[in-house]
Amino acid sequence: MDSILCTNIPIQIISFTDTDGKITPMRFRFTDRDGSQVTVNIERIVSTDRKPRNFGTNYECAATVGGMQRRFSLYYSGLTGAWMLSRVEQ
């Protein structure tokens, strides 16, 4: 599962949207280099940073993957509705 260290890849996501439009990512999934699906359950949202100029939001998240605690940056494009895994901290 060394593709977990890859960044700028599209992801599938399950999120919760409240009545005010606030989006909370819950878990995400991507295709590993060997073709298998990897699912990551988000344990905590560390921070959220809205980008008004490009209509997007960065989500700094924490999760345990392969027995190790990792932090991820997920990017949501409000223009396209697409999600990307933009950064992984080792």
mmCIF file as gemmi writes it, N, C-alpha and C atoms, coordinates in Angstrom:
data_model
loop_
_atom_site.group_PDB
_atom_site.id
_atom_site.type_symbol
_atom_site.label_atom_id
_atom_site.label_alt_id
_atom_site.label_comp_id
_atom_site.label_asym_id
_atom_site.label_entity_id
_atom_site.label_seq_id
_atom_site.pdbx_PDB_ins_code
_atom_site.Cartn_x
_atom_site.Cartn_y
_atom_site.Cartn_z
_atom_site.occupancy
_atom_site.B_iso_or_equiv
_atom_site.pdbx_formal_charge
_atom_site.auth_seq_id
_atom_site.auth_asym_id
_atom_site.pdbx_PDB_model_num
ATOM 1 N N . MET Axp A 1 ? 0.829 -1.186 0 1 0 ? 1 A 1
ATOM 2 C CA . MET Axp A 1 ? 0 0 0 1 0 ? 1 A 1
ATOM 3 C C . MET Axp A 1 ? 0.87 1.245 0 1 0 ? 1 A 1
ATOM 4 N N . ASP Axp A 2 ? 1.928 1.28 -0.807 1 0 ? 2 A 1
ATOM 5 C CA . ASP Axp A 2 ? 2.764 2.462 -0.779 1 0 ? 2 A 1
ATOM 6 C C . ASP Axp A 2 ? 2.131 3.633 -1.515 1 0 ? 2 A 1
ATOM 7 N N . SER Axp A 3 ? 1.027 3.429 -2.215 1 0 ? 3 A 1
ATOM 8 C CA . SER Axp A 3 ? 0.367 4.556 -2.878 1 0 ? 3 A 1
ATOM 9 C C . SER Axp A 3 ? -0.306 5.488 -1.882 1 0 ? 3 A 1
ATOM 10 N N . ILE Axp A 4 ? -0.435 5.064 -0.621 1 0 ? 4 A 1
ATOM 11 C CA . ILE Axp A 4 ? -1.002 5.953 0.387 1 0 ? 4 A 1
ATOM 12 C C . ILE Axp A 4 ? -0.132 7.209 0.514 1 0 ? 4 A 1
ATOM 13 N N . LEU Axp A 5 ? 1.103 7.139 0.06 1 0 ? 5 A 1
ATOM 14 C CA . LEU Axp A 5 ? 1.988 8.291 0.113 1 0 ? 5 A 1
ATOM 15 C C . LEU Axp A 5 ? 1.878 9.159 -1.13 1 0 ? 5 A 1
ATOM 16 N N . CYS Axp A 6 ? 1.113 8.729 -2.128 1 0 ? 6 A 1
ATOM 17 C CA . CYS Axp A 6 ? 0.907 9.528 -3.339 1 0 ? 6 A 1
ATOM 18 C C . CYS Axp A 6 ? -0.021 10.694 -3.025 1 0 ? 6 A 1
ATOM 19 N N . THR Axp A 7 ? 0.177 11.778 -3.742 1 0 ? 7 A 1
ATOM 20 C CA . THR Axp A 7 ? -0.692 12.93 -3.539 1 0 ? 7 A 1
ATOM 21 C C . THR Axp A 7 ? -1.22 13.416 -4.879 1 0 ? 7 A 1
ATOM 22 N N . ASN Axp A 8 ? -2.151 14.344 -4.783 1 0 ? 8 A 1
ATOM 23 C CA . ASN Axp A 8 ? -2.823 14.914 -5.955 1 0 ? 8 A 1
ATOM 24 C C . ASN Axp A 8 ? -3.501 13.841 -6.791 1 0 ? 8 A 1
ATOM 25 N N . ILE Axp A 9 ? -4.187 12.948 -6.083 1 0 ? 9 A 1
ATOM 26 C CA . ILE Axp A 9 ? -4.949 11.915 -6.77 1 0 ? 9 A 1
ATOM 27 C C . ILE Axp A 9 ? -6.432 12.109 -6.454 1 0 ? 9 A 1
ATOM 28 N N . PRO Axp A 10 ? -7.307 11.815 -7.392 1 0 ? 10 A 1
ATOM 29 C CA . PRO Axp A 10 ? -8.748 11.93 -7.131 1 0 ? 10 A 1
ATOM 30 C C . PRO Axp A 10 ? -9.188 10.854 -6.15 1 0 ? 10 A 1
ATOM 31 N N . ILE Axp A 11 ? -10.153 11.196 -5.318 1 0 ? 11 A 1
ATOM 32 C CA . ILE Axp A 11 ? -10.674 10.244 -4.331 1 0 ? 11 A 1
ATOM 33 C C . ILE Axp A 11 ? -12.199 10.231 -4.373 1 0 ? 11 A 1
ATOM 34 N N . GLN Axp A 12 ? -12.743 9.12 -3.922 1 0 ? 12 A 1
ATOM 35 C CA . GLN Axp A 12 ? -14.183 9.034 -3.661 1 0 ? 12 A 1
ATOM 36 C C . GLN Axp A 12 ? -14.343 9.349 -2.185 1 0 ? 12 A 1
ATOM 37 N N . ILE Axp A 13 ? -15.421 10.031 -1.834 1 0 ? 13 A 1
ATOM 38 C CA . ILE Axp A 13 ? -15.575 10.449 -0.436 1 0 ? 13 A 1
ATOM 39 C C . ILE Axp A 13 ? -17.01 10.285 0.024 1 0 ? 13 A 1
ATOM 40 N N . ILE Axp A 14 ? -17.143 9.978 1.304 1 0 ? 14 A 1
ATOM 41 C CA . ILE Axp A 14 ? -18.438 10.026 1.974 1 0 ? 14 A 1
ATOM 42 C C . ILE Axp A 14 ? -18.349 11.177 2.955 1 0 ? 14 A 1
ATOM 43 N N . SER Axp A 15 ? -19.302 12.086 2.86 1 0 ? 15 A 1
ATOM 44 C CA . SER Axp A 15 ? -19.289 13.264 3.724 1 0 ? 15 A 1
ATOM 45 C C . SER Axp A 15 ? -20.684 13.516 4.276 1 0 ? 15 A 1
ATOM 46 N N . PHE Axp A 16 ? -20.716 14.354 5.288 1 0 ? 16 A 1
ATOM 47 C CA . PHE Axp A 16 ? -21.956 14.782 5.914 1 0 ? 16 A 1
ATOM 48 C C . PHE Axp A 16 ? -22.101 16.271 5.624 1 0 ? 16 A 1
ATOM 49 N N . THR Axp A 17 ? -23.268 16.698 5.176 1 0 ? 17 A 1
ATOM 50 C CA . THR Axp A 17 ? -23.54 18.118 4.951 1 0 ? 17 A 1
ATOM 51 C C . THR Axp A 17 ? -24.697 18.529 5.849 1 0 ? 17 A 1
ATOM 52 N N . ASP Axp A 18 ? -24.449 19.538 6.694 1 0 ? 18 A 1
ATOM 53 C CA . ASP Axp A 18 ? -25.515 19.969 7.601 1 0 ? 18 A 1
ATOM 54 C C . ASP Axp A 18 ? -26.449 20.953 6.894 1 0 ? 18 A 1
ATOM 55 N N . THR Axp A 19 ? -27.455 21.407 7.597 1 0 ? 19 A 1
ATOM 56 C CA . THR Axp A 19 ? -28.472 22.275 6.999 1 0 ? 19 A 1
ATOM 57 C C . THR Axp A 19 ? -27.936 23.649 6.61 1 0 ? 19 A 1
ATOM 58 N N . ASP Axp A 20 ? -26.768 24.031 7.145 1 0 ? 20 A 1
ATOM 59 C CA . ASP Axp A 20 ? -26.14 25.302 6.785 1 0 ? 20 A 1
ATOM 60 C C . ASP Axp A 20 ? -25.18 25.16 5.607 1 0 ? 20 A 1
ATOM 61 N N . GLY Axp A 21 ? -25.019 23.941 5.076 1 0 ? 21 A 1
ATOM 62 C CA . GLY Axp A 21 ? -24.124 23.704 3.95 1 0 ? 21 A 1
ATOM 63 C C . GLY Axp A 21 ? -22.71 23.344 4.335 1 0 ? 21 A 1
ATOM 64 N N . LYS Axp A 22 ? -22.43 23.218 5.642 1 0 ? 22 A 1
ATOM 65 C CA . LYS Axp A 22 ? -21.095 22.85 6.098 1 0 ? 22 A 1
ATOM 66 C C . LYS Axp A 22 ? -20.843 21.375 5.767 1 0 ? 22 A 1
ATOM 67 N N . ILE Axp A 23 ? -19.723 21.097 5.074 1 0 ? 23 A 1
ATOM 68 C CA . ILE Axp A 23 ? -19.368 19.736 4.668 1 0 ? 23 A 1
ATOM 69 C C . ILE Axp A 23 ? -18.344 19.167 5.648 1 0 ? 23 A 1
ATOM 70 N N . THR Axp A 24 ? -18.597 17.94 6.108 1 0 ? 24 A 1
ATOM 71 C CA . THR Axp A 24 ? -17.666 17.238 6.984 1 0 ? 24 A 1
ATOM 72 C C . THR Axp A 24 ? -17.31 15.899 6.339 1 0 ? 24 A 1
ATOM 73 N N . PRO Axp A 25 ? -16.056 15.738 5.86 1 0 ? 25 A 1
ATOM 74 C CA . PRO Axp A 25 ? -15.669 14.45 5.288 1 0 ? 25 A 1
ATOM 75 C C . PRO Axp A 25 ? -15.62 13.368 6.367 1 0 ? 25 A 1
ATOM 76 N N . MET Axp A 26 ? -16.132 12.174 6.048 1 0 ? 26 A 1
ATOM 77 C CA . MET Axp A 26 ? -16.182 11.072 7.004 1 0 ? 26 A 1
ATOM 78 C C . MET Axp A 26 ? -15.168 9.968 6.668 1 0 ? 26 A 1
ATOM 79 N N . ARG Axp A 27 ? -15.092 9.605 5.4 1 0 ? 27 A 1
ATOM 80 C CA . ARG Axp A 27 ? -14.102 8.625 4.939 1 0 ? 27 A 1
ATOM 81 C C . ARG Axp A 27 ? -13.901 8.812 3.444 1 0 ? 27 A 1
ATOM 82 N N . PHE Axp A 28 ? -12.746 8.315 2.976 1 0 ? 28 A 1
ATOM 83 C CA . PHE Axp A 28 ? -12.466 8.414 1.549 1 0 ? 28 A 1
ATOM 84 C C . PHE Axp A 28 ? -11.849 7.128 1.041 1 0 ? 28 A 1
ATOM 85 N N . ARG Axp A 29 ? -11.909 6.985 -0.286 1 0 ? 29 A 1
ATOM 86 C CA . ARG Axp A 29 ? -11.424 5.769 -0.924 1 0 ? 29 A 1
ATOM 87 C C . ARG Axp A 29 ? -10.707 6.14 -2.214 1 0 ? 29 A 1
ATOM 88 N N . PHE Axp A 30 ? -9.654 5.393 -2.494 1 0 ? 30 A 1
ATOM 89 C CA . PHE Axp A 30 ? -8.919 5.585 -3.741 1 0 ? 30 A 1
ATOM 90 C C . PHE Axp A 30 ? -8.416 4.241 -4.225 1 0 ? 30 A 1
ATOM 91 N N . THR Axp A 31 ? -7.951 4.214 -5.465 1 0 ? 31 A 1
ATOM 92 C CA . THR Axp A 31 ? -7.424 2.988 -6.044 1 0 ? 31 A 1
ATOM 93 C C . THR Axp A 31 ? -5.918 2.942 -5.832 1 0 ? 31 A 1
ATOM 94 N N . ASP Axp A 32 ? -5.461 1.852 -5.215 1 0 ? 32 A 1
ATOM 95 C CA . ASP Axp A 32 ? -4.046 1.642 -4.931 1 0 ? 32 A 1
ATOM 96 C C . ASP Axp A 32 ? -3.297 1.337 -6.225 1 0 ? 32 A 1
ATOM 97 N N . ARG Axp A 33 ? -1.987 1.4 -6.19 1 0 ? 33 A 1
ATOM 98 C CA . ARG Axp A 33 ? -1.175 1.119 -7.388 1 0 ? 33 A 1
ATOM 99 C C . ARG Axp A 33 ? -1.398 -0.284 -7.921 1 0 ? 33 A 1
ATOM 100 N N . ASP Axp A 34 ? -1.743 -1.229 -7.041 1 0 ? 34 A 1
ATOM 101 C CA . ASP Axp A 34 ? -1.984 -2.601 -7.503 1 0 ? 34 A 1
ATOM 102 C C . ASP Axp A 34 ? -3.432 -2.815 -7.95 1 0 ? 34 A 1
ATOM 103 N N . GLY Axp A 35 ? -4.228 -1.741 -7.959 1 0 ? 35 A 1
ATOM 104 C CA . GLY Axp A 35 ? -5.609 -1.814 -8.427 1 0 ? 35 A 1
ATOM 105 C C . GLY Axp A 35 ? -6.637 -2.069 -7.346 1 0 ? 35 A 1
ATOM 106 N N . SER Axp A 36 ? -6.191 -2.307 -6.113 1 0 ? 36 A 1
ATOM 107 C CA . SER Axp A 36 ? -7.139 -2.547 -5.025 1 0 ? 36 A 1
ATOM 108 C C . SER Axp A 36 ? -7.671 -1.223 -4.477 1 0 ? 36 A 1
ATOM 109 N N . GLN Axp A 37 ? -8.861 -1.288 -3.891 1 0 ? 37 A 1
ATOM 110 C CA . GLN Axp A 37 ? -9.479 -0.113 -3.285 1 0 ? 37 A 1
ATOM 111 C C . GLN Axp A 37 ? -9.003 0.028 -1.844 1 0 ? 37 A 1
ATOM 112 N N . VAL Axp A 38 ? -8.557 1.22 -1.466 1 0 ? 38 A 1
ATOM 113 C CA . VAL Axp A 38 ? -8.125 1.519 -0.103 1 0 ? 38 A 1
ATOM 114 C C . VAL Axp A 38 ? -9.13 2.491 0.493 1 0 ? 38 A 1
ATOM 115 N N . THR Axp A 39 ? -9.685 2.138 1.648 1 0 ? 39 A 1
ATOM 116 C CA . THR Axp A 39 ? -10.644 2.99 2.346 1 0 ? 39 A 1
ATOM 117 C C . THR Axp A 39 ? -10.002 3.53 3.617 1 0 ? 39 A 1
ATOM 118 N N . VAL Axp A 40 ? -10.134 4.828 3.841 1 0 ? 40 A 1
ATOM 119 C CA . VAL Axp A 40 ? -9.576 5.487 5.02 1 0 ? 40 A 1
ATOM 120 C C . VAL Axp A 40 ? -10.721 6.124 5.785 1 0 ? 40 A 1
ATOM 121 N N . ASN Axp A 41 ? -10.917 5.704 7.041 1 0 ? 41 A 1
ATOM 122 C CA . ASN Axp A 41 ? -11.927 6.303 7.916 1 0 ? 41 A 1
ATOM 123 C C . ASN Axp A 41 ? -11.303 7.489 8.637 1 0 ? 41 A 1
ATOM 124 N N . ILE Axp A 42 ? -11.852 8.661 8.414 1 0 ? 42 A 1
ATOM 125 C CA . ILE Axp A 42 ? -11.326 9.881 9.02 1 0 ? 42 A 1
ATOM 126 C C . ILE Axp A 42 ? -11.719 9.904 10.489 1 0 ? 42 A 1
ATOM 127 N N . GLU Axp A 43 ? -10.72 10.028 11.353 1 0 ? 43 A 1
ATOM 128 C CA . GLU Axp A 43 ? -10.959 10.027 12.792 1 0 ? 43 A 1
ATOM 129 C C . GLU Axp A 43 ? -11.193 11.432 13.349 1 0 ? 43 A 1
ATOM 130 N N . ARG Axp A 44 ? -10.563 12.425 12.693 1 0 ? 44 A 1
ATOM 131 C CA . ARG Axp A 44 ? -10.662 13.781 13.234 1 0 ? 44 A 1
ATOM 132 C C . ARG Axp A 44 ? -10.389 14.79 12.128 1 0 ? 44 A 1
ATOM 133 N N . ILE Axp A 45 ? -11.148 15.873 12.117 1 0 ? 45 A 1
ATOM 134 C CA . ILE Axp A 45 ? -10.871 17.016 11.25 1 0 ? 45 A 1
ATOM 135 C C . ILE Axp A 45 ? -10.03 17.984 12.075 1 0 ? 45 A 1
ATOM 136 N N . VAL Axp A 46 ? -8.787 18.193 11.676 1 0 ? 46 A 1
ATOM 137 C CA . VAL Axp A 46 ? -7.866 19.048 12.423 1 0 ? 46 A 1
ATOM 138 C C . VAL Axp A 46 ? -8.162 20.517 12.131 1 0 ? 46 A 1
ATOM 139 N N . SER Axp A 47 ? -8.361 20.84 10.849 1 0 ? 47 A 1
ATOM 140 C CA . SER Axp A 47 ? -8.665 22.228 10.483 1 0 ? 47 A 1
ATOM 141 C C . SER Axp A 47 ? -9.342 22.262 9.118 1 0 ? 47 A 1
ATOM 142 N N . THR Axp A 48 ? -9.998 23.378 8.861 1 0 ? 48 A 1
ATOM 143 C CA . THR Axp A 48 ? -10.66 23.621 7.586 1 0 ? 48 A 1
ATOM 144 C C . THR Axp A 48 ? -10.255 25.005 7.113 1 0 ? 48 A 1
ATOM 145 N N . ASP Axp A 49 ? -9.888 25.112 5.839 1 0 ? 49 A 1
ATOM 146 C CA . ASP Axp A 49 ? -9.446 26.385 5.277 1 0 ? 49 A 1
ATOM 147 C C . ASP Axp A 49 ? -10.163 26.613 3.954 1 0 ? 49 A 1
ATOM 148 N N . ARG Axp A 50 ? -11.113 27.557 3.945 1 0 ? 50 A 1
ATOM 149 C CA . ARG Axp A 50 ? -11.849 27.868 2.707 1 0 ? 50 A 1
ATOM 150 C C . ARG Axp A 50 ? -10.997 28.758 1.827 1 0 ? 50 A 1
ATOM 151 N N . LYS Axp A 51 ? -11.051 28.499 0.523 1 0 ? 51 A 1
ATOM 152 C CA . LYS Axp A 51 ? -10.307 29.271 -0.476 1 0 ? 51 A 1
ATOM 153 C C . LYS Axp A 51 ? -11.32 29.995 -1.358 1 0 ? 51 A 1
ATOM 154 N N . PRO Axp A 52 ? -11.738 31.221 -0.973 1 0 ? 52 A 1
ATOM 155 C CA . PRO Axp A 52 ? -12.806 31.908 -1.7 1 0 ? 52 A 1
ATOM 156 C C . PRO Axp A 52 ? -12.481 32.21 -3.162 1 0 ? 52 A 1
ATOM 157 N N . ARG Axp A 53 ? -11.225 32.449 -3.487 1 0 ? 53 A 1
ATOM 158 C CA . ARG Axp A 53 ? -10.879 32.794 -4.872 1 0 ? 53 A 1
ATOM 159 C C . ARG Axp A 53 ? -11.095 31.639 -5.833 1 0 ? 53 A 1
ATOM 160 N N . ASN Axp A 54 ? -10.771 30.423 -5.394 1 0 ? 54 A 1
ATOM 161 C CA . ASN Axp A 54 ? -10.951 29.285 -6.297 1 0 ? 54 A 1
ATOM 162 C C . ASN Axp A 54 ? -12.109 28.389 -5.859 1 0 ? 54 A 1
ATOM 163 N N . PHE Axp A 55 ? -12.98 28.901 -5 1 0 ? 55 A 1
ATOM 164 C CA . PHE Axp A 55 ? -14.204 28.227 -4.592 1 0 ? 55 A 1
ATOM 165 C C . PHE Axp A 55 ? -13.948 26.825 -4.044 1 0 ? 55 A 1
ATOM 166 N N . GLY Axp A 56 ? -12.875 26.659 -3.276 1 0 ? 56 A 1
ATOM 167 C CA . GLY Axp A 56 ? -12.545 25.346 -2.73 1 0 ? 56 A 1
ATOM 168 C C . GLY Axp A 56 ? -12.31 25.403 -1.236 1 0 ? 56 A 1
ATOM 169 N N . THR Axp A 57 ? -12.136 24.219 -0.654 1 0 ? 57 A 1
ATOM 170 C CA . THR Axp A 57 ? -11.866 24.1 0.769 1 0 ? 57 A 1
ATOM 171 C C . THR Axp A 57 ? -10.821 23.02 0.984 1 0 ? 57 A 1
ATOM 172 N N . ASN Axp A 58 ? -9.828 23.322 1.828 1 0 ? 58 A 1
ATOM 173 C CA . ASN Axp A 58 ? -8.846 22.333 2.265 1 0 ? 58 A 1
ATOM 174 C C . ASN Axp A 58 ? -9.265 21.799 3.626 1 0 ? 58 A 1
ATOM 175 N N . TYR Axp A 59 ? -9.203 20.486 3.783 1 0 ? 59 A 1
ATOM 176 C CA . TYR Axp A 59 ? -9.508 19.828 5.048 1 0 ? 59 A 1
ATOM 177 C C . TYR Axp A 59 ? -8.269 19.094 5.514 1 0 ? 59 A 1
ATOM 178 N N . GLU Axp A 60 ? -7.776 19.448 6.69 1 0 ? 60 A 1
ATOM 179 C CA . GLU Axp A 60 ? -6.662 18.739 7.313 1 0 ? 60 A 1
ATOM 180 C C . GLU Axp A 60 ? -7.289 17.686 8.229 1 0 ? 60 A 1
ATOM 181 N N . CYS Axp A 61 ? -7.006 16.402 7.953 1 0 ? 61 A 1
ATOM 182 C CA . CYS Axp A 61 ? -7.661 15.3 8.653 1 0 ? 61 A 1
ATOM 183 C C . CYS Axp A 61 ? -6.637 14.359 9.254 1 0 ? 61 A 1
ATOM 184 N N . ALA Axp A 62 ? -7.05 13.613 10.277 1 0 ? 62 A 1
ATOM 185 C CA . ALA Axp A 62 ? -6.202 12.593 10.893 1 0 ? 62 A 1
ATOM 186 C C . ALA Axp A 62 ? -6.905 11.247 10.818 1 0 ? 62 A 1
ATOM 187 N N . ALA Axp A 63 ? -6.099 10.193 10.585 1 0 ? 63 A 1
ATOM 188 C CA . ALA Axp A 63 ? -6.635 8.836 10.503 1 0 ? 63 A 1
ATOM 189 C C . ALA Axp A 63 ? -5.516 7.845 10.766 1 0 ? 63 A 1
ATOM 190 N N . THR Axp A 64 ? -5.888 6.641 11.17 1 0 ? 64 A 1
ATOM 191 C CA . THR Axp A 64 ? -4.937 5.557 11.342 1 0 ? 64 A 1
ATOM 192 C C . THR Axp A 64 ? -4.992 4.681 10.099 1 0 ? 64 A 1
ATOM 193 N N . VAL Axp A 65 ? -3.832 4.519 9.461 1 0 ? 65 A 1
ATOM 194 C CA . VAL Axp A 65 ? -3.738 3.706 8.249 1 0 ? 65 A 1
ATOM 195 C C . VAL Axp A 65 ? -2.571 2.743 8.426 1 0 ? 65 A 1
ATOM 196 N N . GLY Axp A 66 ? -2.836 1.466 8.285 1 0 ? 66 A 1
ATOM 197 C CA . GLY Axp A 66 ? -1.78 0.47 8.449 1 0 ? 66 A 1
ATOM 198 C C . GLY Axp A 66 ? -1.162 0.492 9.826 1 0 ? 66 A 1
ATOM 199 N N . GLY Axp A 67 ? -1.966 0.836 10.841 1 0 ? 67 A 1
ATOM 200 C CA . GLY Axp A 67 ? -1.479 0.888 12.217 1 0 ? 67 A 1
ATOM 201 C C . GLY Axp A 67 ? -0.712 2.151 12.568 1 0 ? 67 A 1
ATOM 202 N N . MET Axp A 68 ? -0.599 3.088 11.632 1 0 ? 68 A 1
ATOM 203 C CA . MET Axp A 68 ? 0.126 4.336 11.886 1 0 ? 68 A 1
ATOM 204 C C . MET Axp A 68 ? -0.808 5.532 11.775 1 0 ? 68 A 1
ATOM 205 N N . GLN Axp A 69 ? -0.649 6.483 12.688 1 0 ? 69 A 1
ATOM 206 C CA . GLN Axp A 69 ? -1.425 7.725 12.644 1 0 ? 69 A 1
ATOM 207 C C . GLN Axp A 69 ? -0.867 8.604 11.534 1 0 ? 69 A 1
ATOM 208 N N . ARG Axp A 70 ? -1.75 9.088 10.656 1 0 ? 70 A 1
ATOM 209 C CA . ARG Axp A 70 ? -1.345 9.942 9.538 1 0 ? 70 A 1
ATOM 210 C C . ARG Axp A 70 ? -2.243 11.173 9.501 1 0 ? 70 A 1
ATOM 211 N N . ARG Axp A 71 ? -1.692 12.244 8.923 1 0 ? 71 A 1
ATOM 212 C CA . ARG Axp A 71 ? -2.488 13.436 8.647 1 0 ? 71 A 1
ATOM 213 C C . ARG Axp A 71 ? -2.563 13.614 7.145 1 0 ? 71 A 1
ATOM 214 N N . PHE Axp A 72 ? -3.755 13.948 6.679 1 0 ? 72 A 1
ATOM 215 C CA . PHE Axp A 72 ? -4.026 14.102 5.263 1 0 ? 72 A 1
ATOM 216 C C . PHE Axp A 72 ? -4.59 15.481 5.001 1 0 ? 72 A 1
ATOM 217 N N . SER Axp A 73 ? -4.292 16.018 3.838 1 0 ? 73 A 1
ATOM 218 C CA . SER Axp A 73 ? -4.975 17.212 3.363 1 0 ? 73 A 1
ATOM 219 C C . SER Axp A 73 ? -5.853 16.785 2.199 1 0 ? 73 A 1
ATOM 220 N N . LEU Axp A 74 ? -7.132 17.051 2.343 1 0 ? 74 A 1
ATOM 221 C CA . LEU Axp A 74 ? -8.099 16.774 1.29 1 0 ? 74 A 1
ATOM 222 C C . LEU Axp A 74 ? -8.559 18.115 0.736 1 0 ? 74 A 1
ATOM 223 N N . TYR Axp A 75 ? -8.737 18.168 -0.573 1 0 ? 75 A 1
ATOM 224 C CA . TYR Axp A 75 ? -9.198 19.412 -1.2 1 0 ? 75 A 1
ATOM 225 C C . TYR Axp A 75 ? -10.515 19.152 -1.914 1 0 ? 75 A 1
ATOM 226 N N . TYR Axp A 76 ? -11.501 20 -1.619 1 0 ? 76 A 1
ATOM 227 C CA . TYR Axp A 76 ? -12.798 19.937 -2.28 1 0 ? 76 A 1
ATOM 228 C C . TYR Axp A 76 ? -12.947 21.146 -3.193 1 0 ? 76 A 1
ATOM 229 N N . SER Axp A 77 ? -13.2 20.903 -4.484 1 0 ? 77 A 1
ATOM 230 C CA . SER Axp A 77 ? -13.439 21.98 -5.434 1 0 ? 77 A 1
ATOM 231 C C . SER Axp A 77 ? -14.931 22.259 -5.512 1 0 ? 77 A 1
ATOM 232 N N . GLY Axp A 78 ? -15.318 23.439 -5.079 1 0 ? 78 A 1
ATOM 233 C CA . GLY Axp A 78 ? -16.721 23.823 -5.155 1 0 ? 78 A 1
ATOM 234 C C . GLY Axp A 78 ? -17.199 24.032 -6.585 1 0 ? 78 A 1
ATOM 235 N N . LEU Axp A 79 ? -16.284 24.29 -7.499 1 0 ? 79 A 1
ATOM 236 C CA . LEU Axp A 79 ? -16.645 24.491 -8.903 1 0 ? 79 A 1
ATOM 237 C C . LEU Axp A 79 ? -16.989 23.17 -9.595 1 0 ? 79 A 1
ATOM 238 N N . THR Axp A 80 ? -16.189 22.134 -9.331 1 0 ? 80 A 1
ATOM 239 C CA . THR Axp A 80 ? -16.377 20.858 -10.031 1 0 ? 80 A 1
ATOM 240 C C . THR Axp A 80 ? -17.031 19.789 -9.162 1 0 ? 80 A 1
ATOM 241 N N . GLY Axp A 81 ? -17.008 19.978 -7.832 1 0 ? 81 A 1
ATOM 242 C CA . GLY Axp A 81 ? -17.521 18.96 -6.92 1 0 ? 81 A 1
ATOM 243 C C . GLY Axp A 81 ? -16.558 17.806 -6.724 1 0 ? 81 A 1
ATOM 244 N N . ALA Axp A 82 ? -15.332 17.937 -7.216 1 0 ? 82 A 1
ATOM 245 C CA . ALA Axp A 82 ? -14.336 16.867 -7.125 1 0 ? 82 A 1
ATOM 246 C C . ALA Axp A 82 ? -13.523 16.99 -5.835 1 0 ? 82 A 1
ATOM 247 N N . TRP Axp A 83 ? -13.075 15.841 -5.332 1 0 ? 83 A 1
ATOM 248 C CA . TRP Axp A 83 ? -12.218 15.757 -4.149 1 0 ? 83 A 1
ATOM 249 C C . TRP Axp A 83 ? -10.869 15.208 -4.56 1 0 ? 83 A 1
ATOM 250 N N . MET Axp A 84 ? -9.799 15.725 -3.939 1 0 ? 84 A 1
ATOM 251 C CA . MET Axp A 84 ? -8.432 15.259 -4.186 1 0 ? 84 A 1
ATOM 252 C C . MET Axp A 84 ? -7.723 15.024 -2.863 1 0 ? 84 A 1
ATOM 253 N N . LEU Axp A 85 ? -6.873 14.004 -2.834 1 0 ? 85 A 1
ATOM 254 C CA . LEU Axp A 85 ? -5.941 13.817 -1.727 1 0 ? 85 A 1
ATOM 255 C C . LEU Axp A 85 ? -4.723 14.647 -2.09 1 0 ? 85 A 1
ATOM 256 N N . SER Axp A 86 ? -4.54 15.782 -1.409 1 0 ? 86 A 1
ATOM 257 C CA . SER Axp A 86 ? -3.509 16.732 -1.845 1 0 ? 86 A 1
ATOM 258 C C . SER Axp A 86 ? -2.195 16.622 -1.071 1 0 ? 86 A 1
ATOM 259 N N . ARG Axp A 87 ? -2.216 16.031 0.137 1 0 ? 87 A 1
ATOM 260 C CA . ARG Axp A 87 ? -0.974 15.924 0.911 1 0 ? 87 A 1
ATOM 261 C C . ARG Axp A 87 ? -1.132 14.844 1.973 1 0 ? 87 A 1
ATOM 262 N N . VAL Axp A 88 ? -0.012 14.151 2.248 1 0 ? 88 A 1
ATOM 263 C CA . VAL Axp A 88 ? 0.034 13.146 3.315 1 0 ? 88 A 1
ATOM 264 C C . VAL Axp A 88 ? 1.273 13.422 4.147 1 0 ? 88 A 1
ATOM 265 N N . GLU Axp A 89 ? 1.091 13.552 5.454 1 0 ? 89 A 1
ATOM 266 C CA . GLU Axp A 89 ? 2.252 13.714 6.349 1 0 ? 89 A 1
ATOM 267 C C . GLU Axp A 89 ? 2.698 12.344 6.803 1 0 ? 89 A 1
ATOM 268 N N . GLN Axp A 90 ? 4.001 12.127 6.814 1 0 ? 90 A 1
ATOM 269 C CA . GLN Axp A 90 ? 4.558 10.833 7.224 1 0 ? 90 A 1
ATOM 270 C C . GLN Axp A 90 ? 4.591 10.728 8.729 1 0 ? 90 A 1
